[in-house]
Amino acid sequence: MKTKIMLPKALCEMEAVKYVAFRYGTTPECVLEHYFIQSGLILANDRREPDYILTPNEMALFHDLGIHPSMVEII
C-alpha cells in the first residue's frame, strides 16, 4: 500500500518550512512528508527513513502553523 500526499503549494513556500528543510539538507516537500510520518498521519513502511528526526520544537512549530495535508490518499 502506498500513500499519496497532496500538499498545497503555499506550505512548501513557508519560510519556516524552507528553513527546516535547509537545515537538514533536504527539500520542503521531504521535510513535510517526514513531519506527517512523525505525526502519525502516514506510515513510513513504503518509504526510506530519512537520516534525521524533527525536533519537538520543529514538530510544535509545524503544528502551530496549522500545517496539514489537503488530502492523504491511500493507493
mmCIF file of the N, C-alpha and C atoms, coordinates in Angstrom:
data_MODEL
# 
_entry.id   MODEL 
# 
loop_
_atom_site.group_PDB 
_atom_site.id 
_atom_site.type_symbol 
_atom_site.label_atom_id 
_atom_site.label_alt_id 
_atom_site.label_comp_id 
_atom_site.label_asym_id 
_atom_site.label_entity_id 
_atom_site.label_seq_id 
_atom_site.pdbx_PDB_ins_code 
_atom_site.Cartn_x 
_atom_site.Cartn_y 
_atom_site.Cartn_z 
_atom_site.occupancy 
_atom_site.B_iso_or_equiv 
_atom_site.pdbx_formal_charge 
_atom_site.auth_seq_id 
_atom_site.auth_comp_id 
_atom_site.auth_asym_id 
_atom_site.auth_atom_id 
_atom_site.pdbx_PDB_model_num 
ATOM 1   N N  . MET A 1 1  ? 0.840  -1.166 0.000  1.00 0.00 ? 1  MET A N  1 
ATOM 2   C CA . MET A 1 1  ? 0.000  0.000  0.000  1.00 0.00 ? 1  MET A CA 1 
ATOM 3   C C  . MET A 1 1  ? 0.889  1.234  0.000  1.00 0.00 ? 1  MET A C  1 
ATOM 4   N N  . LYS A 1 2  ? 0.568  2.172  -0.851 1.00 0.00 ? 2  LYS A N  1 
ATOM 5   C CA . LYS A 1 2  ? 1.324  3.411  -0.944 1.00 0.00 ? 2  LYS A CA 1 
ATOM 6   C C  . LYS A 1 2  ? 0.455  4.580  -0.521 1.00 0.00 ? 2  LYS A C  1 
ATOM 7   N N  . THR A 1 3  ? 1.116  5.633  -0.112 1.00 0.00 ? 3  THR A N  1 
ATOM 8   C CA . THR A 1 3  ? 0.412  6.838  0.323  1.00 0.00 ? 3  THR A CA 1 
ATOM 9   C C  . THR A 1 3  ? 0.737  7.974  -0.628 1.00 0.00 ? 3  THR A C  1 
ATOM 10  N N  . LYS A 1 4  ? -0.291 8.655  -1.083 1.00 0.00 ? 4  LYS A N  1 
ATOM 11  C CA . LYS A 1 4  ? -0.119 9.837  -1.925 1.00 0.00 ? 4  LYS A CA 1 
ATOM 12  C C  . LYS A 1 4  ? -0.550 11.038 -1.102 1.00 0.00 ? 4  LYS A C  1 
ATOM 13  N N  . ILE A 1 5  ? 0.328  12.015 -0.984 1.00 0.00 ? 5  ILE A N  1 
ATOM 14  C CA . ILE A 1 5  ? 0.046  13.199 -0.189 1.00 0.00 ? 5  ILE A CA 1 
ATOM 15  C C  . ILE A 1 5  ? -0.128 14.385 -1.122 1.00 0.00 ? 5  ILE A C  1 
ATOM 16  N N  . MET A 1 6  ? -1.240 15.074 -0.986 1.00 0.00 ? 6  MET A N  1 
ATOM 17  C CA . MET A 1 6  ? -1.473 16.284 -1.760 1.00 0.00 ? 6  MET A CA 1 
ATOM 18  C C  . MET A 1 6  ? -1.175 17.468 -0.841 1.00 0.00 ? 6  MET A C  1 
ATOM 19  N N  . LEU A 1 7  ? -0.207 18.287 -1.227 1.00 0.00 ? 7  LEU A N  1 
ATOM 20  C CA . LEU A 1 7  ? 0.190  19.437 -0.426 1.00 0.00 ? 7  LEU A CA 1 
ATOM 21  C C  . LEU A 1 7  ? -0.166 20.730 -1.142 1.00 0.00 ? 7  LEU A C  1 
ATOM 22  N N  . PRO A 1 8  ? -0.778 21.664 -0.424 1.00 0.00 ? 8  PRO A N  1 
ATOM 23  C CA . PRO A 1 8  ? -0.948 22.982 -1.024 1.00 0.00 ? 8  PRO A CA 1 
ATOM 24  C C  . PRO A 1 8  ? 0.439  23.584 -1.272 1.00 0.00 ? 8  PRO A C  1 
ATOM 25  N N  . LYS A 1 9  ? 0.651  24.178 -2.419 1.00 0.00 ? 9  LYS A N  1 
ATOM 26  C CA . LYS A 1 9  ? 1.952  24.752 -2.775 1.00 0.00 ? 9  LYS A CA 1 
ATOM 27  C C  . LYS A 1 9  ? 2.425  25.763 -1.743 1.00 0.00 ? 9  LYS A C  1 
ATOM 28  N N  . ALA A 1 10 ? 1.498  26.491 -1.133 1.00 0.00 ? 10 ALA A N  1 
ATOM 29  C CA . ALA A 1 10 ? 1.861  27.516 -0.155 1.00 0.00 ? 10 ALA A CA 1 
ATOM 30  C C  . ALA A 1 10 ? 2.595  26.931 1.049  1.00 0.00 ? 10 ALA A C  1 
ATOM 31  N N  . LEU A 1 11 ? 2.310  25.671 1.411  1.00 0.00 ? 11 LEU A N  1 
ATOM 32  C CA . LEU A 1 11 ? 3.008  25.060 2.550  1.00 0.00 ? 11 LEU A CA 1 
ATOM 33  C C  . LEU A 1 11 ? 4.503  24.960 2.290  1.00 0.00 ? 11 LEU A C  1 
ATOM 34  N N  . CYS A 1 12 ? 4.872  24.570 1.094  1.00 0.00 ? 12 CYS A N  1 
ATOM 35  C CA . CYS A 1 12 ? 6.278  24.398 0.747  1.00 0.00 ? 12 CYS A CA 1 
ATOM 36  C C  . CYS A 1 12 ? 7.011  25.721 0.604  1.00 0.00 ? 12 CYS A C  1 
ATOM 37  N N  . GLU A 1 13 ? 6.265  26.792 0.500  1.00 0.00 ? 13 GLU A N  1 
ATOM 38  C CA . GLU A 1 13 ? 6.876  28.114 0.344  1.00 0.00 ? 13 GLU A CA 1 
ATOM 39  C C  . GLU A 1 13 ? 6.965  28.884 1.661  1.00 0.00 ? 13 GLU A C  1 
ATOM 40  N N  . MET A 1 14 ? 6.472  28.287 2.753  1.00 0.00 ? 14 MET A N  1 
ATOM 41  C CA . MET A 1 14 ? 6.552  28.953 4.053  1.00 0.00 ? 14 MET A CA 1 
ATOM 42  C C  . MET A 1 14 ? 8.012  29.043 4.483  1.00 0.00 ? 14 MET A C  1 
ATOM 43  N N  . GLU A 1 15 ? 8.400  30.204 4.990  1.00 0.00 ? 15 GLU A N  1 
ATOM 44  C CA . GLU A 1 15 ? 9.795  30.413 5.394  1.00 0.00 ? 15 GLU A CA 1 
ATOM 45  C C  . GLU A 1 15 ? 10.245 29.407 6.443  1.00 0.00 ? 15 GLU A C  1 
ATOM 46  N N  . ALA A 1 16 ? 9.381  29.090 7.394  1.00 0.00 ? 16 ALA A N  1 
ATOM 47  C CA . ALA A 1 16 ? 9.748  28.137 8.448  1.00 0.00 ? 16 ALA A CA 1 
ATOM 48  C C  . ALA A 1 16 ? 10.028 26.757 7.855  1.00 0.00 ? 16 ALA A C  1 
ATOM 49  N N  . VAL A 1 17 ? 9.215  26.343 6.904  1.00 0.00 ? 17 VAL A N  1 
ATOM 50  C CA . VAL A 1 17 ? 9.401  25.037 6.268  1.00 0.00 ? 17 VAL A CA 1 
ATOM 51  C C  . VAL A 1 17 ? 10.694 25.034 5.456  1.00 0.00 ? 17 VAL A C  1 
ATOM 52  N N  . LYS A 1 18 ? 10.929 26.094 4.702  1.00 0.00 ? 18 LYS A N  1 
ATOM 53  C CA . LYS A 1 18 ? 12.157 26.179 3.900  1.00 0.00 ? 18 LYS A CA 1 
ATOM 54  C C  . LYS A 1 18 ? 13.392 26.184 4.798  1.00 0.00 ? 18 LYS A C  1 
ATOM 55  N N  . TYR A 1 19 ? 13.315 26.870 5.941  1.00 0.00 ? 19 TYR A N  1 
ATOM 56  C CA . TYR A 1 19 ? 14.448 26.915 6.864  1.00 0.00 ? 19 TYR A CA 1 
ATOM 57  C C  . TYR A 1 19 ? 14.756 25.528 7.431  1.00 0.00 ? 19 TYR A C  1 
ATOM 58  N N  . VAL A 1 20 ? 13.731 24.820 7.879  1.00 0.00 ? 20 VAL A N  1 
ATOM 59  C CA . VAL A 1 20 ? 13.950 23.483 8.436  1.00 0.00 ? 20 VAL A CA 1 
ATOM 60  C C  . VAL A 1 20 ? 14.500 22.553 7.352  1.00 0.00 ? 20 VAL A C  1 
ATOM 61  N N  . ALA A 1 21 ? 13.973 22.646 6.153  1.00 0.00 ? 21 ALA A N  1 
ATOM 62  C CA . ALA A 1 21 ? 14.468 21.815 5.050  1.00 0.00 ? 21 ALA A CA 1 
ATOM 63  C C  . ALA A 1 21 ? 15.939 22.117 4.768  1.00 0.00 ? 21 ALA A C  1 
ATOM 64  N N  . PHE A 1 22 ? 16.292 23.393 4.737  1.00 0.00 ? 22 PHE A N  1 
ATOM 65  C CA . PHE A 1 22 ? 17.681 23.787 4.514  1.00 0.00 ? 22 PHE A CA 1 
ATOM 66  C C  . PHE A 1 22 ? 18.571 23.232 5.623  1.00 0.00 ? 22 PHE A C  1 
ATOM 67  N N  . ARG A 1 23 ? 18.085 23.304 6.845  1.00 0.00 ? 23 ARG A N  1 
ATOM 68  C CA . ARG A 1 23 ? 18.849 22.829 7.998  1.00 0.00 ? 23 ARG A CA 1 
ATOM 69  C C  . ARG A 1 23 ? 19.208 21.349 7.869  1.00 0.00 ? 23 ARG A C  1 
ATOM 70  N N  . TYR A 1 24 ? 18.299 20.552 7.299  1.00 0.00 ? 24 TYR A N  1 
ATOM 71  C CA . TYR A 1 24 ? 18.539 19.122 7.142  1.00 0.00 ? 24 TYR A CA 1 
ATOM 72  C C  . TYR A 1 24 ? 19.063 18.755 5.751  1.00 0.00 ? 24 TYR A C  1 
ATOM 73  N N  . GLY A 1 25 ? 19.254 19.747 4.889  1.00 0.00 ? 25 GLY A N  1 
ATOM 74  C CA . GLY A 1 25 ? 19.774 19.474 3.558  1.00 0.00 ? 25 GLY A CA 1 
ATOM 75  C C  . GLY A 1 25 ? 18.808 18.696 2.689  1.00 0.00 ? 25 GLY A C  1 
ATOM 76  N N  . THR A 1 26 ? 17.537 19.037 2.784  1.00 0.00 ? 26 THR A N  1 
ATOM 77  C CA . THR A 1 26 ? 16.520 18.346 2.005  1.00 0.00 ? 26 THR A CA 1 
ATOM 78  C C  . THR A 1 26 ? 15.547 19.377 1.426  1.00 0.00 ? 26 THR A C  1 
ATOM 79  N N  . THR A 1 27 ? 14.501 18.910 0.792  1.00 0.00 ? 27 THR A N  1 
ATOM 80  C CA . THR A 1 27 ? 13.521 19.811 0.184  1.00 0.00 ? 27 THR A CA 1 
ATOM 81  C C  . THR A 1 27 ? 12.364 20.061 1.152  1.00 0.00 ? 27 THR A C  1 
ATOM 82  N N  . PRO A 1 28 ? 11.641 21.155 0.965  1.00 0.00 ? 28 PRO A N  1 
ATOM 83  C CA . PRO A 1 28 ? 10.457 21.390 1.794  1.00 0.00 ? 28 PRO A CA 1 
ATOM 84  C C  . PRO A 1 28 ? 9.449  20.237 1.704  1.00 0.00 ? 28 PRO A C  1 
ATOM 85  N N  . GLU A 1 29 ? 9.274  19.679 0.517  1.00 0.00 ? 29 GLU A N  1 
ATOM 86  C CA . GLU A 1 29 ? 8.343  18.562 0.351  1.00 0.00 ? 29 GLU A CA 1 
ATOM 87  C C  . GLU A 1 29 ? 8.751  17.368 1.212  1.00 0.00 ? 29 GLU A C  1 
ATOM 88  N N  . CYS A 1 30 ? 10.043 17.062 1.223  1.00 0.00 ? 30 CYS A N  1 
ATOM 89  C CA . CYS A 1 30 ? 10.534 15.920 2.005  1.00 0.00 ? 30 CYS A CA 1 
ATOM 90  C C  . CYS A 1 30 ? 10.411 16.158 3.504  1.00 0.00 ? 30 CYS A C  1 
ATOM 91  N N  . VAL A 1 31 ? 10.702 17.371 3.943  1.00 0.00 ? 31 VAL A N  1 
ATOM 92  C CA . VAL A 1 31 ? 10.612 17.648 5.375  1.00 0.00 ? 31 VAL A CA 1 
ATOM 93  C C  . VAL A 1 31 ? 9.143  17.619 5.828  1.00 0.00 ? 31 VAL A C  1 
ATOM 94  N N  . LEU A 1 32 ? 8.224  18.067 4.987  1.00 0.00 ? 32 LEU A N  1 
ATOM 95  C CA . LEU A 1 32 ? 6.810  17.984 5.331  1.00 0.00 ? 32 LEU A CA 1 
ATOM 96  C C  . LEU A 1 32 ? 6.339  16.535 5.355  1.00 0.00 ? 32 LEU A C  1 
ATOM 97  N N  . GLU A 1 33 ? 6.788  15.752 4.403  1.00 0.00 ? 33 GLU A N  1 
ATOM 98  C CA . GLU A 1 33 ? 6.443  14.328 4.396  1.00 0.00 ? 33 GLU A CA 1 
ATOM 99  C C  . GLU A 1 33 ? 6.919  13.676 5.687  1.00 0.00 ? 33 GLU A C  1 
ATOM 100 N N  . HIS A 1 34 ? 8.141  14.016 6.104  1.00 0.00 ? 34 HIS A N  1 
ATOM 101 C CA . HIS A 1 34 ? 8.669  13.450 7.338  1.00 0.00 ? 34 HIS A CA 1 
ATOM 102 C C  . HIS A 1 34 ? 7.857  13.930 8.543  1.00 0.00 ? 34 HIS A C  1 
ATOM 103 N N  . TYR A 1 35 ? 7.410  15.171 8.539  1.00 0.00 ? 35 TYR A N  1 
ATOM 104 C CA . TYR A 1 35 ? 6.553  15.687 9.597  1.00 0.00 ? 35 TYR A CA 1 
ATOM 105 C C  . TYR A 1 35 ? 5.271  14.854 9.693  1.00 0.00 ? 35 TYR A C  1 
ATOM 106 N N  . PHE A 1 36 ? 4.671  14.538 8.553  1.00 0.00 ? 36 PHE A N  1 
ATOM 107 C CA . PHE A 1 36 ? 3.443  13.735 8.559  1.00 0.00 ? 36 PHE A CA 1 
ATOM 108 C C  . PHE A 1 36 ? 3.710  12.325 9.066  1.00 0.00 ? 36 PHE A C  1 
ATOM 109 N N  . ILE A 1 37 ? 4.878  11.771 8.745  1.00 0.00 ? 37 ILE A N  1 
ATOM 110 C CA . ILE A 1 37 ? 5.242  10.444 9.243  1.00 0.00 ? 37 ILE A CA 1 
ATOM 111 C C  . ILE A 1 37 ? 5.413  10.499 10.756 1.00 0.00 ? 37 ILE A C  1 
ATOM 112 N N  . GLN A 1 38 ? 6.186  11.466 11.248 1.00 0.00 ? 38 GLN A N  1 
ATOM 113 C CA . GLN A 1 38 ? 6.407  11.594 12.682 1.00 0.00 ? 38 GLN A CA 1 
ATOM 114 C C  . GLN A 1 38 ? 5.111  11.897 13.431 1.00 0.00 ? 38 GLN A C  1 
ATOM 115 N N  . SER A 1 39 ? 4.183  12.582 12.781 1.00 0.00 ? 39 SER A N  1 
ATOM 116 C CA . SER A 1 39 ? 2.901  12.908 13.406 1.00 0.00 ? 39 SER A CA 1 
ATOM 117 C C  . SER A 1 39 ? 1.962  11.707 13.435 1.00 0.00 ? 39 SER A C  1 
ATOM 118 N N  . GLY A 1 40 ? 2.295  10.678 12.672 1.00 0.00 ? 40 GLY A N  1 
ATOM 119 C CA . GLY A 1 40 ? 1.444  9.505  12.601 1.00 0.00 ? 40 GLY A CA 1 
ATOM 120 C C  . GLY A 1 40 ? 0.331  9.616  11.583 1.00 0.00 ? 40 GLY A C  1 
ATOM 121 N N  . LEU A 1 41 ? 0.381  10.655 10.734 1.00 0.00 ? 41 LEU A N  1 
ATOM 122 C CA . LEU A 1 41 ? -0.646 10.814 9.708  1.00 0.00 ? 41 LEU A CA 1 
ATOM 123 C C  . LEU A 1 41 ? -0.483 9.826  8.564  1.00 0.00 ? 41 LEU A C  1 
ATOM 124 N N  . ILE A 1 42 ? 0.755  9.463  8.277  1.00 0.00 ? 42 ILE A N  1 
ATOM 125 C CA . ILE A 1 42 ? 1.025  8.456  7.254  1.00 0.00 ? 42 ILE A CA 1 
ATOM 126 C C  . ILE A 1 42 ? 2.066  7.488  7.795  1.00 0.00 ? 42 ILE A C  1 
ATOM 127 N N  . LEU A 1 43 ? 2.116  6.314  7.218  1.00 0.00 ? 43 LEU A N  1 
ATOM 128 C CA . LEU A 1 43 ? 3.093  5.306  7.612  1.00 0.00 ? 43 LEU A CA 1 
ATOM 129 C C  . LEU A 1 43 ? 4.326  5.397  6.736  1.00 0.00 ? 43 LEU A C  1 
ATOM 130 N N  . ALA A 1 44 ? 5.463  5.069  7.312  1.00 0.00 ? 44 ALA A N  1 
ATOM 131 C CA . ALA A 1 44 ? 6.721  5.142  6.580  1.00 0.00 ? 44 ALA A CA 1 
ATOM 132 C C  . ALA A 1 44 ? 7.118  3.795  6.006  1.00 0.00 ? 44 ALA A C  1 
ATOM 133 N N  . ASN A 1 45 ? 6.248  2.802  6.074  1.00 0.00 ? 45 ASN A N  1 
ATOM 134 C CA . ASN A 1 45 ? 6.646  1.455  5.674  1.00 0.00 ? 45 ASN A CA 1 
ATOM 135 C C  . ASN A 1 45 ? 6.996  1.314  4.198  1.00 0.00 ? 45 ASN A C  1 
ATOM 136 N N  . ASP A 1 46 ? 6.536  2.216  3.346  1.00 0.00 ? 46 ASP A N  1 
ATOM 137 C CA . ASP A 1 46 ? 6.859  2.114  1.927  1.00 0.00 ? 46 ASP A CA 1 
ATOM 138 C C  . ASP A 1 46 ? 7.861  3.187  1.504  1.00 0.00 ? 46 ASP A C  1 
ATOM 139 N N  . ARG A 1 47 ? 8.521  3.788  2.469  1.00 0.00 ? 47 ARG A N  1 
ATOM 140 C CA . ARG A 1 47 ? 9.475  4.856  2.169  1.00 0.00 ? 47 ARG A CA 1 
ATOM 141 C C  . ARG A 1 47 ? 10.747 4.639  2.976  1.00 0.00 ? 47 ARG A C  1 
ATOM 142 N N  . ARG A 1 48 ? 11.850 5.166  2.463  1.00 0.00 ? 48 ARG A N  1 
ATOM 143 C CA . ARG A 1 48 ? 13.114 5.098  3.180  1.00 0.00 ? 48 ARG A CA 1 
ATOM 144 C C  . ARG A 1 48 ? 13.106 6.126  4.302  1.00 0.00 ? 48 ARG A C  1 
ATOM 145 N N  . GLU A 1 49 ? 13.527 5.711  5.481  1.00 0.00 ? 49 GLU A N  1 
ATOM 146 C CA . GLU A 1 49 ? 13.589 6.634  6.618  1.00 0.00 ? 49 GLU A CA 1 
ATOM 147 C C  . GLU A 1 49 ? 14.681 7.675  6.377  1.00 0.00 ? 49 GLU A C  1 
ATOM 148 N N  . PRO A 1 50 ? 14.392 8.943  6.621  1.00 0.00 ? 50 PRO A N  1 
ATOM 149 C CA . PRO A 1 50 ? 15.431 9.964  6.470  1.00 0.00 ? 50 PRO A CA 1 
ATOM 150 C C  . PRO A 1 50 ? 16.482 9.846  7.566  1.00 0.00 ? 50 PRO A C  1 
ATOM 151 N N  . ASP A 1 51 ? 17.589 10.519 7.377  1.00 0.00 ? 51 ASP A N  1 
ATOM 152 C CA . ASP A 1 51 ? 18.704 10.459 8.316  1.00 0.00 ? 51 ASP A CA 1 
ATOM 153 C C  . ASP A 1 51 ? 18.541 11.440 9.464  1.00 0.00 ? 51 ASP A C  1 
ATOM 154 N N  . TYR A 1 52 ? 17.359 11.963 9.671  1.00 0.00 ? 52 TYR A N  1 
ATOM 155 C CA . TYR A 1 52 ? 17.134 12.953 10.715 1.00 0.00 ? 52 TYR A CA 1 
ATOM 156 C C  . TYR A 1 52 ? 15.777 12.715 11.360 1.00 0.00 ? 52 TYR A C  1 
ATOM 157 N N  . ILE A 1 53 ? 15.623 13.286 12.541 1.00 0.00 ? 53 ILE A N  1 
ATOM 158 C CA . ILE A 1 53 ? 14.349 13.278 13.252 1.00 0.00 ? 53 ILE A CA 1 
ATOM 159 C C  . ILE A 1 53 ? 14.041 14.737 13.586 1.00 0.00 ? 53 ILE A C  1 
ATOM 160 N N  . LEU A 1 54 ? 12.857 15.178 13.234 1.00 0.00 ? 54 LEU A N  1 
ATOM 161 C CA . LEU A 1 54 ? 12.470 16.541 13.559 1.00 0.00 ? 54 LEU A CA 1 
ATOM 162 C C  . LEU A 1 54 ? 12.399 16.695 15.079 1.00 0.00 ? 54 LEU A C  1 
ATOM 163 N N  . THR A 1 55 ? 12.894 17.813 15.564 1.00 0.00 ? 55 THR A N  1 
ATOM 164 C CA . THR A 1 55 ? 12.908 18.058 17.000 1.00 0.00 ? 55 THR A CA 1 
ATOM 165 C C  . THR A 1 55 ? 11.486 18.336 17.496 1.00 0.00 ? 55 THR A C  1 
ATOM 166 N N  . PRO A 1 56 ? 11.248 18.192 18.794 1.00 0.00 ? 56 PRO A N  1 
ATOM 167 C CA . PRO A 1 56 ? 9.932  18.540 19.326 1.00 0.00 ? 56 PRO A CA 1 
ATOM 168 C C  . PRO A 1 56 ? 9.544  19.992 19.019 1.00 0.00 ? 56 PRO A C  1 
ATOM 169 N N  . ASN A 1 57 ? 10.517 20.901 19.026 1.00 0.00 ? 57 ASN A N  1 
ATOM 170 C CA . ASN A 1 57 ? 10.222 22.299 18.696 1.00 0.00 ? 57 ASN A CA 1 
ATOM 171 C C  . ASN A 1 57 ? 9.788  22.458 17.245 1.00 0.00 ? 57 ASN A C  1 
ATOM 172 N N  . GLU A 1 58 ? 10.449 21.748 16.329 1.00 0.00 ? 58 GLU A N  1 
ATOM 173 C CA . GLU A 1 58 ? 10.068 21.813 14.912 1.00 0.00 ? 58 GLU A CA 1 
ATOM 174 C C  . GLU A 1 58 ? 8.679  21.211 14.709 1.00 0.00 ? 58 GLU A C  1 
ATOM 175 N N  . MET A 1 59 ? 8.411  20.098 15.375 1.00 0.00 ? 59 MET A N  1 
ATOM 176 C CA . MET A 1 59 ? 7.087  19.476 15.272 1.00 0.00 ? 59 MET A CA 1 
ATOM 177 C C  . MET A 1 59 ? 6.013  20.435 15.787 1.00 0.00 ? 59 MET A C  1 
ATOM 178 N N  . ALA A 1 60 ? 6.277  21.079 16.931 1.00 0.00 ? 60 ALA A N  1 
ATOM 179 C CA . ALA A 1 60 ? 5.315  22.023 17.501 1.00 0.00 ? 60 ALA A CA 1 
ATOM 180 C C  . ALA A 1 60 ? 5.128  23.232 16.587 1.00 0.00 ? 60 ALA A C  1 
ATOM 181 N N  . LEU A 1 61 ? 6.221  23.710 15.992 1.00 0.00 ? 61 LEU A N  1 
ATOM 182 C CA . LEU A 1 61 ? 6.138  24.841 15.069 1.00 0.00 ? 61 LEU A CA 1 
ATOM 183 C C  . LEU A 1 61 ? 5.222  24.522 13.900 1.00 0.00 ? 61 LEU A C  1 
ATOM 184 N N  . PHE A 1 62 ? 5.448  23.374 13.256 1.00 0.00 ? 62 PHE A N  1 
ATOM 185 C CA . PHE A 1 62 ? 4.611  22.991 12.112 1.00 0.00 ? 62 PHE A CA 1 
ATOM 186 C C  . PHE A 1 62 ? 3.158  22.824 12.552 1.00 0.00 ? 62 PHE A C  1 
ATOM 187 N N  . HIS A 1 63 ? 2.946  22.223 13.713 1.00 0.00 ? 63 HIS A N  1 
ATOM 188 C CA . HIS A 1 63 ? 1.584  22.041 14.223 1.00 0.00 ? 63 HIS A CA 1 
ATOM 189 C C  . HIS A 1 63 ? 0.922  23.399 14.469 1.00 0.00 ? 63 HIS A C  1 
ATOM 190 N N  . ASP A 1 64 ? 1.651  24.302 15.120 1.00 0.00 ? 64 ASP A N  1 
ATOM 191 C CA . ASP A 1 64 ? 1.102  25.619 15.427 1.00 0.00 ? 64 ASP A CA 1 
ATOM 192 C C  . ASP A 1 64 ? 0.825  26.452 14.173 1.00 0.00 ? 64 ASP A C  1 
ATOM 193 N N  . LEU A 1 65 ? 1.579  26.188 13.099 1.00 0.00 ? 65 LEU A N  1 
ATOM 194 C CA . LEU A 1 65 ? 1.333  26.878 11.832 1.00 0.00 ? 65 LEU A CA 1 
ATOM 195 C C  . LEU A 1 65 ? 0.112  26.312 11.108 1.00 0.00 ? 65 LEU A C  1 
ATOM 196 N N  . GLY A 1 66 ? -0.444 25.242 11.644 1.00 0.00 ? 66 GLY A N  1 
ATOM 197 C CA . GLY A 1 66 ? -1.624 24.635 11.029 1.00 0.00 ? 66 GLY A CA 1 
ATOM 198 C C  . GLY A 1 66 ? -1.290 23.824 9.802  1.00 0.00 ? 66 GLY A C  1 
ATOM 199 N N  . ILE A 1 67 ? -0.072 23.300 9.742  1.00 0.00 ? 67 ILE A N  1 
ATOM 200 C CA . ILE A 1 67 ? 0.341  22.533 8.567  1.00 0.00 ? 67 ILE A CA 1 
ATOM 201 C C  . ILE A 1 67 ? -0.319 21.165 8.605  1.00 0.00 ? 67 ILE A C  1 
ATOM 202 N N  . HIS A 1 68 ? -1.049 20.889 7.555  1.00 0.00 ? 68 HIS A N  1 
ATOM 203 C CA . HIS A 1 68 ? -1.678 19.589 7.380  1.00 0.00 ? 68 HIS A CA 1 
ATOM 204 C C  . HIS A 1 68 ? -1.897 19.368 5.884  1.00 0.00 ? 68 HIS A C  1 
ATOM 205 N N  . PRO A 1 69 ? -1.923 18.123 5.486  1.00 0.00 ? 69 PRO A N  1 
ATOM 206 C CA . PRO A 1 69 ? -2.146 17.863 4.052  1.00 0.00 ? 69 PRO A CA 1 
ATOM 207 C C  . PRO A 1 69 ? -3.563 18.226 3.671  1.00 0.00 ? 69 PRO A C  1 
ATOM 208 N N  . SER A 1 70 ? -3.737 18.677 2.440  1.00 0.00 ? 70 SER A N  1 
ATOM 209 C CA . SER A 1 70 ? -5.095 18.953 1.967  1.00 0.00 ? 70 SER A CA 1 
ATOM 210 C C  . SER A 1 70 ? -5.803 17.631 1.684  1.00 0.00 ? 70 SER A C  1 
ATOM 211 N N  . MET A 1 71 ? -5.008 16.586 1.423  1.00 0.00 ? 71 MET A N  1 
ATOM 212 C CA . MET A 1 71 ? -5.579 15.262 1.194  1.00 0.00 ? 71 MET A CA 1 
ATOM 213 C C  . MET A 1 71 ? -4.481 14.226 1.338  1.00 0.00 ? 71 MET A C  1 
ATOM 214 N N  . VAL A 1 72 ? -4.804 13.133 2.015  1.00 0.00 ? 72 VAL A N  1 
ATOM 215 C CA . VAL A 1 72 ? -3.927 11.974 2.054  1.00 0.00 ? 72 VAL A CA 1 
ATOM 216 C C  . VAL A 1 72 ? -4.712 10.838 1.437  1.00 0.00 ? 72 VAL A C  1 
ATOM 217 N N  . GLU A 1 73 ? -4.150 10.249 0.414  1.00 0.00 ? 73 GLU A N  1 
ATOM 218 C CA . GLU A 1 73 ? -4.851 9.199  -0.334 1.00 0.00 ? 73 GLU A CA 1 
ATOM 219 C C  . GLU A 1 73 ? -4.049 7.906  -0.226 1.00 0.00 ? 73 GLU A C  1 
ATOM 220 N N  . ILE A 1 74 ? -4.690 6.839  0.190  1.00 0.00 ? 74 ILE A N  1 
ATOM 221 C CA . ILE A 1 74 ? -4.048 5.537  0.244  1.00 0.00 ? 74 ILE A CA 1 
ATOM 222 C C  . ILE A 1 74 ? -4.319 4.838  -1.087 1.00 0.00 ? 74 ILE A C  1 
ATOM 223 N N  . ILE A 1 75 ? -3.239 4.479  -1.792 1.00 0.00 ? 75 ILE A N  1 
ATOM 224 C CA . ILE A 1 75 ? -3.409 3.839  -3.101 1.00 0.00 ? 75 ILE A CA 1 
ATOM 225 C C  . ILE A 1 75 ? -2.753 2.476  -3.123 1.00 0.00 ? 75 ILE A C  1 
# 
